[in-house]
Each structure stands twice: as C-alpha cells, then as structure tokens.
C-alpha cells in the first residue's frame, strides 16, 4: 500500500520516462529487464549460450532503435535519426502493447498519478505496485471502452468499528456497479474451489498454497458497503450502493498469463476473475453487457464523493496508520469472537418493497454478514433488519444443523493430484497483502454473500425457509 501526497508531486524525470518506455512494451519484452530476464531465461534453457544469445537479441529488438536515436542526436550523426524512427515504426507492432502505450503517453493525466503520485521508476521496482498500476489502467480503459461514466480510486482505506481498517487496491465506481478490484502481479495455474478458504497455485513445477483472493476481496466489499451505509444519506444512492448485487468482485492478474482450473460449481455470479489485459481481459470487456447499468450518473457521483473521503492519504499518514494498527494488533485489540445463528431477515428491495428471507448470520467485531445459499458466501446487508433469531452457535455447522442443513463443501477434489506437503506461498509468489488482516471474521476466511432480491436466496437453500412475506 503506497501513495504519495499530491503536494509532493513533481515533474517526471529521465528514469521515469525510461520506465514508461519499458512498461509500454508487450509482456515478453517487459520480462527482459536486466538480471531478472537473464535469470529467467537461464532457468528455461539448458544451453546457457543459446539463452544469452536469445536474451541479447531481445534487448536489441526492444531497445536498439532508442539507443540509435539518442546516439545519433548526441554524436550529431543526424542521418541515424530517420533510420531509427523507421526501424521503431516497423517493429512497434511486435514490441509495444498499444493500449499500455496509449495510457502511458498520458501518464500524468491518469487516475494512478492523480490518486497516488507514485512514479513510473518506483512502479518498475515493485512487482506489487506494478500489478496495481496495470489493474488501474485496465479499470480506466474499461470505462472508456464501454463508454461508462465512473471514477477509479487507489488504496481506499475503509475504517472499521474497532479502530482497524481494510484496504482496497483499486476501486472503480461506475454506472455498472461498485467494482472492488484485487490486483495480482503473478499468475500460474490455479486449483481449488471458487469459494474455498485457500487455493493451490502451481508455478514452475512447484505448488503453493494461497488465500483465496475472491473470498479475500469479498471481505473488502463487506466493509466498504458497511461504510457506505454510514457515509451516504438516505435515498436511492445509498440503497443501491449497499445492495449486495451491486458490488462486483474483480480479481485481476497482470504480466503473467494464468490458467484457471478452479471448480466453479458454486460461486458468485457477480464476479470477474482473470487477466487485466488482452482480448478476454477486463480491460476490453463491455461493462454494460456483462454487469448491466445499475446506477444513474448522479448516483455514481454521490457514491464516488463518499469514497473520496477515505481515498486521500499521504505516505506519512499511511505509515502512521500501519504503525498504530501493528501496536493494537500486538495487544490483541482486533481479536473478536465469532458467533453464528439462524435468522429471519427483513430487507428492502430495489423496487421499494420489503422482503423476508431465512439466513445464517455470522457476527464478529460488531459486523453481521449473512450466508447466501446460492453461492455459499457471507455478505453484508447493511439495510437488513433481523426480525427472528435462533440460538447462538460457535460454528457454522452447528447453526446449519439447527436449521436441518449441512455445511457446504469448501474443498472439492482438485483436477490434479495434490502434493503431499504443499508449500505455503512466499510473499513474492502469493502476493500477500502488505497490511495483515484483522483477527475474527477476517482471519477465518470471511466469505461474504449477497441477498437475492427476488427470493432466490431462500429457495436455493437445501431446506426451504418456513415462510416468506412481502409487505
């Protein structure tokens, strides 16, 4: 989590322009970055001589024209300039990623620069920052490509009731919903369940275990909707912003291709898990076709204004928040017991009616979330009111048994044999958040679920609720 106060921003330097030039290249050439590129090629080729030749050839293709152009100007050999430009034009379709190039040419006007002030030279040195930058670019370009009104934020710090906070990488508030984006810079092959506590990630023949980013991101959505319920005045914008179906869970990967072997038998419908870029990436998807129009421009602006209040932080402010949280965490301030119980929930629909449905409620740290039987995720319903409540239980299984139901299977069989001792993913592999999650519901894999407005949430349960009523 890094951001800079706008007052500290200054013009871009030569190192920043060089970084923008490199980050405008296709992913293949982006990997050709000095020692890291040579190390990677050495691993993939048994013949070091071939690897070296291949490496230098790629460097010449990517950087040769620019070196000749600069050299011609410095040595006054101006005849080299037109040849260098022609060479660059001919090779540009091979070397450059044109959507990135277009975005980088207007870097100082981008949401990333306006929101964070983090320079291209800083992005290039930090893989996590690079992933967030590409996700921000994809979010902005998706709005432009879909012709959707909206605004993109970075590093949104959502305050929590116990003094802790929850950080969101990238947030796109637009006419097609509140898109909460978790950015990842690494890829690989993913195994597991879309609603499982953890996944298996295979990279280079090694298998690691990582926290399910879809579940992790749904936790961000819950806290954000609780905040919006307090920050927005009564009205249409507040009702729509806190309505579970209007929050979209987006996990975007940059730089490395991914292979999705996840079990999607059960999972959130309002979600996007995949590449930030590319033909099927979030960047080029039509938001209106996938997620439909949910907010008016006025409602979108009102929601964005509420989020802006928690999205403007200097680096010094963030460091102070981190230090305060670390001290409170050591004191056990963020450790909260978790209780489950069956409830009958009364909540408003978008058409102005009130509906009642049966759910399992999870309560921890002053927050309540409700198990959606359709996707087996816990989700916040800030506008809901409990009208009936069962006996408190220590586990989800006990609460479901009280209703005569069984707990959902969180770990279905994988499509490949599991290693006997899977390794926990190191920081550079698992892209673990720089800010540790609070204890309580967050540490227990806080899975959030949405309440279906047409009553599907109740009918999809294994046992039908005792009754429904619209008033």
C-alpha positions as CSV (number, residue, x, y, z in Angstrom):
1,X,0.0,0.0,0.0
2,X,1.8,3.1,-1.2
3,X,0.6,6.5,-2.0
4,X,2.0,10.0,-2.0
5,X,0.6,13.3,-1.0
6,X,-0.2,15.4,-4.1
7,X,1.8,18.3,-2.8
8,X,4.9,16.2,-3.1
9,X,4.4,15.5,-6.8
10,X,6.9,17.0,-9.2
11,X,7.6,16.6,-12.9
12,X,8.7,13.2,-14.3
13,X,12.5,12.6,-14.6
14,X,14.5,10.7,-17.2
15,X,14.3,7.5,-15.2
16,X,10.5,7.8,-15.2
17,X,10.3,8.2,-19.0
18,X,12.6,5.2,-19.4
19,X,10.4,3.2,-17.1
20,X,7.3,4.3,-19.1
21,X,9.0,3.2,-22.3
22,X,9.7,-0.2,-20.9
23,X,6.2,-0.6,-19.4
24,X,4.7,0.2,-22.8
25,X,6.2,-3.0,-24.2
26,X,4.5,-6.3,-24.5
27,X,4.8,-8.6,-21.5
28,X,7.5,-10.7,-23.2
29,X,9.8,-7.7,-23.5
30,X,8.8,-6.4,-20.1
31,X,10.3,-9.6,-18.7
32,X,13.6,-8.7,-20.5
33,X,14.7,-6.4,-17.7
34,X,18.4,-7.0,-17.0
35,X,19.3,-9.6,-14.4
36,X,15.8,-10.8,-13.8
37,X,15.4,-11.5,-17.6
38,X,18.7,-13.3,-17.8
39,X,17.9,-15.4,-14.7
40,X,14.6,-16.5,-16.1
41,X,16.0,-17.4,-19.5
42,X,18.7,-19.4,-17.8
43,X,16.1,-21.5,-16.0
44,X,14.1,-22.2,-19.1
45,X,17.1,-23.2,-21.3
46,X,19.6,-26.0,-20.7
47,X,22.0,-24.2,-23.0
48,X,23.3,-21.0,-21.4
49,X,24.9,-19.9,-24.7
50,X,21.6,-20.0,-26.5
51,X,19.9,-18.3,-23.6
52,X,22.5,-15.5,-23.7
53,X,22.1,-15.0,-27.4
54,X,18.3,-15.0,-27.2
55,X,18.5,-12.5,-24.4
56,X,20.7,-10.0,-26.2
57,X,18.7,-10.4,-29.4
58,X,15.6,-9.5,-27.5
59,X,17.4,-6.5,-25.9
60,X,18.5,-5.3,-29.4
61,X,15.0,-5.6,-30.8
62,X,13.4,-3.8,-27.8
63,X,16.0,-1.1,-27.1
64,X,18.2,-0.8,-30.2
65,X,16.1,1.8,-32.0
66,X,16.0,4.1,-29.0
67,X,19.8,3.7,-28.4
68,X,20.5,4.6,-32.0
69,X,18.1,7.6,-31.9
70,X,19.7,9.0,-28.8
71,X,23.2,8.2,-30.1
72,X,22.6,10.0,-33.4
73,X,21.4,13.1,-31.6
74,X,24.4,13.2,-29.1
75,X,27.0,12.5,-31.8
76,X,25.4,14.8,-34.3
77,X,25.0,11.9,-36.8
78,X,21.6,13.0,-37.7
79,X,21.3,10.6,-40.6
80,X,20.7,7.9,-38.0
81,X,17.5,9.5,-36.8
82,X,15.2,8.7,-39.7
83,X,16.6,5.1,-39.9
84,X,15.9,4.7,-36.2
85,X,12.4,6.1,-36.5
86,X,11.6,3.8,-39.4
87,X,13.0,0.8,-37.5
88,X,10.9,1.7,-34.5
89,X,7.7,2.0,-36.6
90,X,8.4,-1.3,-38.3
91,X,9.0,-3.1,-35.0
92,X,6.3,-1.3,-33.0
93,X,3.6,-3.9,-33.5
94,X,6.0,-6.6,-32.3
95,X,7.5,-4.7,-29.3
96,X,4.7,-2.5,-28.0
97,X,1.5,-3.1,-26.2
98,X,-0.6,-0.3,-27.8
99,X,-3.2,0.1,-25.0
100,X,-0.4,0.4,-22.5
101,X,1.5,2.8,-24.8
102,X,-1.6,5.0,-25.2
103,X,-2.2,5.0,-21.4
104,X,1.5,5.8,-20.6
105,X,1.6,8.7,-23.0
106,X,-0.9,10.4,-20.8
107,X,0.5,9.2,-17.5
108,X,0.3,12.5,-15.7
109,X,-3.4,12.6,-16.5
110,X,-4.1,9.0,-15.3
111,X,-6.1,8.1,-12.2
112,X,-3.0,6.4,-10.9
113,X,-0.8,9.5,-10.9
114,X,-3.7,11.7,-9.7
115,X,-4.5,9.3,-6.9
116,X,-1.1,8.1,-5.7
117,X,1.7,10.3,-7.2
118,X,3.8,7.1,-7.4
119,X,6.3,7.4,-10.2
120,X,7.0,5.0,-13.1
121,X,10.5,4.4,-11.8
122,X,9.0,3.3,-8.5
123,X,6.4,1.1,-10.1
124,X,9.1,-0.7,-12.1
125,X,11.0,-1.7,-8.9
126,X,8.0,-3.1,-7.1
127,X,6.1,-6.1,-8.5
128,X,3.1,-5.4,-6.3
129,X,2.9,-1.8,-7.4
130,X,3.2,-2.9,-11.0
131,X,0.2,-5.2,-10.6
132,X,-1.9,-2.4,-9.0
133,X,-0.8,0.0,-11.8
134,X,-1.9,-2.4,-14.5
135,X,-5.2,-3.0,-12.7
136,X,-5.8,0.7,-12.5
137,X,-5.0,1.1,-16.2
138,X,-7.4,-1.7,-17.1
139,X,-10.2,-0.1,-14.9
140,X,-9.8,3.2,-16.6
141,X,-9.7,1.8,-20.1
142,X,-12.7,-0.4,-19.4
143,X,-14.7,2.7,-18.6
144,X,-13.6,4.4,-21.8
145,X,-14.1,1.3,-24.0
146,X,-17.6,0.7,-22.5
147,X,-18.5,4.4,-22.6
148,X,-19.5,4.2,-19.0
149,X,-19.4,7.1,-16.6
150,X,-17.3,6.4,-13.5
151,X,-14.2,7.1,-11.4
152,X,-11.3,5.0,-10.4
153,X,-9.7,5.1,-6.9
154,X,-6.5,3.6,-5.4
155,X,-5.6,2.4,-2.0
156,X,-9.0,3.1,-0.4
157,X,-8.7,2.8,3.4
158,X,-12.0,1.7,4.8
159,X,-12.3,2.4,8.6
160,X,-13.6,-0.4,10.8
161,X,-15.5,-0.1,14.1
162,X,-12.7,-1.5,16.3
163,X,-10.1,1.1,15.1
164,X,-8.7,-1.2,12.4
165,X,-9.0,-0.5,8.7
166,X,-9.4,-2.5,5.5
167,X,-7.5,-1.6,2.3
168,X,-8.7,-1.9,-1.2
169,X,-6.2,-2.0,-4.1
170,X,-8.3,-0.5,-6.8
171,X,-11.9,0.7,-6.8
172,X,-14.0,1.6,-9.9
173,X,-17.3,3.3,-9.1
174,X,-19.3,3.4,-12.3
175,X,-22.8,3.2,-13.7
176,X,-22.4,-0.6,-13.8
177,X,-21.7,-1.1,-10.1
178,X,-19.1,-0.7,-7.4
179,X,-16.2,-2.8,-8.8
180,X,-13.9,-3.8,-6.0
181,X,-10.6,-4.9,-7.6
182,X,-7.9,-7.1,-6.1
183,X,-4.7,-6.7,-8.1
184,X,-2.2,-9.6,-8.5
185,X,1.1,-9.3,-10.4
186,X,1.8,-13.0,-10.7
187,X,-0.1,-15.8,-12.4
188,X,0.3,-19.6,-12.7
189,X,-2.2,-22.5,-12.7
190,X,-4.9,-22.3,-10.0
191,X,-6.7,-25.2,-8.4
192,X,-9.4,-25.3,-5.8
193,X,-13.0,-24.1,-5.3
194,X,-14.1,-20.6,-6.1
195,X,-15.5,-20.4,-2.6
196,X,-12.7,-22.4,-0.8
197,X,-10.7,-21.0,2.0
198,X,-7.4,-21.5,0.1
199,X,-6.2,-22.3,-3.4
200,X,-3.3,-24.2,-4.8
201,X,-1.1,-22.2,-7.2
202,X,1.4,-24.0,-9.5
203,X,4.4,-22.0,-10.8
204,X,7.4,-23.6,-12.4
205,X,6.5,-27.1,-11.3
206,X,6.1,-26.0,-7.6
207,X,2.8,-25.9,-5.9
208,X,2.0,-23.3,-3.3
209,X,-1.0,-22.6,-1.1
210,X,-2.5,-19.1,-1.0
211,X,-5.5,-17.4,0.4
212,X,-8.5,-17.4,-2.0
213,X,-8.4,-13.8,-3.5
214,X,-12.1,-14.0,-4.4
215,X,-13.0,-14.6,-0.7
216,X,-10.4,-12.0,0.4
217,X,-11.9,-9.4,-1.9
218,X,-15.5,-10.2,-0.8
219,X,-14.4,-9.2,2.7
220,X,-13.3,-5.9,1.3
221,X,-16.8,-5.5,-0.3
222,X,-18.5,-6.1,3.1
223,X,-16.6,-3.4,4.9
224,X,-17.0,-1.0,2.1
225,X,-20.8,-1.4,2.0
226,X,-21.0,-1.0,5.7
227,X,-19.0,2.2,5.4
228,X,-21.3,3.5,2.6
229,X,-24.3,2.8,4.7
230,X,-23.0,5.3,7.2
231,X,-21.4,7.8,4.8
232,X,-24.3,8.2,2.3
233,X,-27.6,10.0,3.2
234,X,-30.9,8.2,3.0
235,X,-32.0,7.8,-0.6
236,X,-31.6,5.9,-3.9
237,X,-27.8,6.2,-4.0
238,X,-27.4,4.7,-0.5
239,X,-29.9,1.9,-1.2
240,X,-28.2,0.9,-4.4
241,X,-24.6,1.2,-3.2
242,X,-25.3,-1.1,-0.2
243,X,-27.4,-3.6,-2.2
244,X,-25.3,-6.8,-2.3
245,X,-26.0,-7.4,-6.0
246,X,-24.5,-4.0,-7.0
247,X,-21.0,-4.8,-5.7
248,X,-18.8,-6.6,-8.2
249,X,-15.9,-8.8,-7.1
250,X,-13.0,-8.4,-9.5
251,X,-9.6,-10.1,-9.3
252,X,-7.1,-9.0,-12.0
253,X,-3.8,-10.5,-12.9
254,X,-1.0,-8.6,-14.7
255,X,2.1,-9.5,-16.6
256,X,1.9,-13.4,-16.3
257,X,-0.8,-15.4,-18.0
258,X,-3.0,-17.6,-15.7
259,X,-4.6,-20.9,-16.2
260,X,-7.9,-21.3,-14.4
261,X,-8.6,-24.9,-13.3
262,X,-10.9,-23.8,-10.5
263,X,-14.1,-25.7,-9.5
264,X,-16.8,-23.2,-10.4
265,X,-19.8,-25.4,-9.5
266,X,-20.6,-22.9,-6.7
267,X,-19.5,-19.3,-6.7
268,X,-20.5,-15.7,-7.0
269,X,-22.2,-14.7,-10.3
270,X,-21.3,-11.0,-9.9
271,X,-17.6,-11.5,-10.2
272,X,-14.7,-11.3,-12.7
273,X,-11.5,-13.5,-12.2
274,X,-8.9,-13.2,-14.9
275,X,-6.4,-11.1,-16.8
276,X,-6.4,-7.3,-16.6
277,X,-5.4,-7.1,-20.3
278,X,-5.9,-9.0,-23.5
279,X,-8.9,-9.8,-25.7
280,X,-10.8,-11.5,-22.9
281,X,-9.3,-9.3,-20.2
282,X,-11.3,-6.9,-18.0
283,X,-9.8,-4.0,-20.0
284,X,-11.7,-4.9,-23.2
285,X,-14.9,-6.3,-21.7
286,X,-18.1,-4.3,-22.2
287,X,-19.3,-3.5,-18.7
288,X,-22.8,-2.7,-19.8
289,X,-23.2,-6.2,-21.4
290,X,-21.7,-8.1,-18.5
291,X,-22.9,-6.2,-15.5
292,X,-25.7,-4.0,-16.8
293,X,-26.4,-0.5,-15.8
294,X,-27.2,-0.2,-12.1
295,X,-26.6,3.5,-11.1
296,X,-27.5,6.8,-12.7
297,X,-24.7,9.3,-13.2
298,X,-25.9,11.3,-10.3
299,X,-25.9,8.2,-8.0
300,X,-22.4,7.3,-9.3
301,X,-21.1,10.7,-8.5
302,X,-22.6,10.6,-5.0
303,X,-21.0,7.3,-4.2
304,X,-17.7,8.4,-5.6
305,X,-17.8,11.5,-3.4
306,X,-18.3,9.4,-0.3
307,X,-15.4,7.2,-1.2
308,X,-13.1,10.1,-2.0
309,X,-13.1,10.9,1.8
310,X,-11.3,7.7,2.5
311,X,-9.0,7.6,-0.5
312,X,-6.9,10.7,0.1
313,X,-3.9,9.7,2.2
314,X,-0.2,10.8,2.2
315,X,2.6,8.3,2.6
316,X,3.2,9.6,6.1
317,X,-0.5,9.1,7.1
318,X,-0.5,5.5,5.8
319,X,2.7,4.7,7.7
320,X,1.2,6.1,10.9
321,X,-2.0,4.0,10.4
322,X,0.1,0.9,9.9
323,X,2.2,1.5,13.0
324,X,-0.9,2.2,15.1
325,X,-2.6,-1.0,13.8
326,X,0.5,-3.1,14.5
327,X,0.6,-1.9,18.1
328,X,-3.1,-2.6,18.6
329,X,-2.8,-6.0,17.0
330,X,0.0,-7.0,19.4
331,X,-2.3,-6.0,22.2
332,X,-5.0,-8.3,20.8
333,X,-7.4,-5.5,20.2
334,X,-8.6,-7.0,16.9
335,X,-9.3,-10.4,18.2
336,X,-13.1,-10.9,18.2
337,X,-15.2,-14.0,18.9
338,X,-17.4,-15.2,16.1
339,X,-21.0,-16.3,16.6
340,X,-23.4,-18.0,14.1
341,X,-27.2,-18.2,14.4
342,X,-30.2,-18.7,12.1
343,X,-32.2,-15.5,11.4
344,X,-35.2,-14.3,9.5
345,X,-34.0,-11.1,7.8
346,X,-36.2,-8.3,6.6
347,X,-34.6,-6.1,3.9
348,X,-35.7,-3.6,1.2
349,X,-35.7,-4.4,-2.5
350,X,-34.7,-2.0,-5.2
351,X,-38.4,-1.7,-6.3
352,X,-39.3,-0.3,-2.9
353,X,-40.8,-3.4,-1.3
354,X,-39.8,-5.3,1.8
355,X,-39.0,-9.0,1.7
356,X,-38.2,-11.6,4.4
357,X,-35.8,-14.5,4.0
358,X,-34.1,-17.0,6.2
359,X,-30.3,-17.0,6.5
360,X,-27.4,-17.9,8.7
361,X,-25.9,-14.8,10.3
362,X,-22.3,-14.5,11.3
363,X,-21.4,-11.9,13.9
364,X,-17.9,-10.7,14.7
365,X,-16.3,-7.4,15.7
366,X,-19.6,-5.6,15.6
367,X,-20.4,-6.7,12.0
368,X,-23.1,-9.0,10.7
369,X,-22.9,-10.9,7.4
370,X,-25.4,-13.4,6.0
371,X,-24.8,-16.7,4.2
372,X,-26.2,-16.7,0.7
373,X,-27.3,-20.3,-0.1
374,X,-26.8,-19.7,-3.9
375,X,-23.0,-19.1,-3.7
376,X,-22.3,-20.1,-0.1
377,X,-20.6,-16.8,0.7
378,X,-21.3,-14.5,3.6
379,X,-22.2,-10.9,2.6
380,X,-23.1,-7.7,4.3
381,X,-26.7,-6.4,4.1
382,X,-26.5,-3.0,5.9
383,X,-30.2,-2.2,5.3
384,X,-31.4,-5.6,6.7
385,X,-33.2,-5.9,10.0
386,X,-33.4,-9.2,12.0
387,X,-37.0,-10.0,12.9
388,X,-36.4,-13.5,14.3
389,X,-33.2,-15.0,15.7
390,X,-32.2,-18.6,16.6
391,X,-29.8,-19.9,19.3
392,X,-26.2,-18.7,19.0
393,X,-23.7,-21.3,17.8
394,X,-19.9,-21.5,17.9
395,X,-19.6,-22.9,14.4
396,X,-21.4,-22.6,11.0
397,X,-22.0,-26.4,11.1
398,X,-24.0,-26.1,14.4
399,X,-26.0,-23.2,13.0
400,X,-26.9,-25.1,9.9
401,X,-27.8,-28.2,11.9
402,X,-30.2,-26.0,13.8
403,X,-31.9,-25.4,10.5
404,X,-31.6,-29.0,9.4
405,X,-29.0,-28.2,6.8
406,X,-25.4,-29.4,6.1
407,X,-22.4,-27.2,5.8
408,X,-21.1,-26.5,2.2
409,X,-18.1,-28.4,0.9
410,X,-15.2,-26.0,0.9
411,X,-12.6,-28.3,-0.5
412,X,-13.8,-30.3,-3.6
413,X,-11.3,-32.6,-5.3
414,X,-8.7,-30.9,-7.4
415,X,-8.2,-31.7,-11.1
416,X,-4.6,-32.8,-10.4
417,X,-3.0,-34.8,-7.6
418,X,-2.1,-32.6,-4.6
419,X,1.5,-32.7,-3.4
420,X,2.0,-34.5,0.0
421,X,3.4,-31.3,1.6
422,X,2.3,-28.2,-0.4
423,X,4.5,-25.2,0.4
424,X,3.0,-22.0,1.8
425,X,3.3,-19.3,-0.8
426,X,6.1,-16.9,-0.1
427,X,5.4,-13.2,-0.3
428,X,6.6,-12.7,-3.8
429,X,4.6,-15.7,-5.0
430,X,1.3,-15.3,-3.1
431,X,1.1,-11.5,-3.4
432,X,0.1,-11.4,0.3
433,X,-1.4,-8.1,1.3
434,X,1.1,-5.7,2.9
435,X,-1.4,-5.0,5.6
436,X,-2.3,-8.0,7.7
437,X,-6.0,-8.7,8.1
438,X,-7.7,-8.2,11.4
439,X,-8.5,-11.2,13.5
440,X,-12.0,-12.5,13.9
441,X,-14.2,-12.9,10.9
442,X,-11.5,-11.6,8.5
443,X,-9.0,-14.2,9.6
444,X,-11.5,-17.0,9.3
445,X,-11.8,-16.5,5.6
446,X,-14.6,-14.0,5.7
447,X,-16.8,-15.1,2.9
448,X,-19.5,-12.7,2.1
449,X,-22.8,-13.4,0.5
450,X,-25.5,-11.4,-1.3
451,X,-29.2,-11.5,-0.6
452,X,-31.1,-12.2,-3.8
453,X,-33.8,-9.6,-4.3
454,X,-36.2,-12.0,-6.0
455,X,-36.3,-14.5,-3.1
456,X,-33.8,-16.9,-4.8
457,X,-31.6,-16.8,-1.8
458,X,-34.2,-18.6,0.4
459,X,-35.4,-21.1,-2.2
460,X,-31.9,-22.2,-3.1
461,X,-31.2,-23.4,0.4
462,X,-31.3,-27.2,0.9
463,X,-34.3,-26.7,3.2
464,X,-36.9,-24.1,2.3
465,X,-37.5,-21.3,4.8
466,X,-40.5,-21.5,7.0
467,X,-42.2,-18.8,5.0
468,X,-41.7,-15.6,3.0
469,X,-43.8,-12.5,3.0
470,X,-43.7,-9.2,1.1
471,X,-45.2,-6.3,2.8
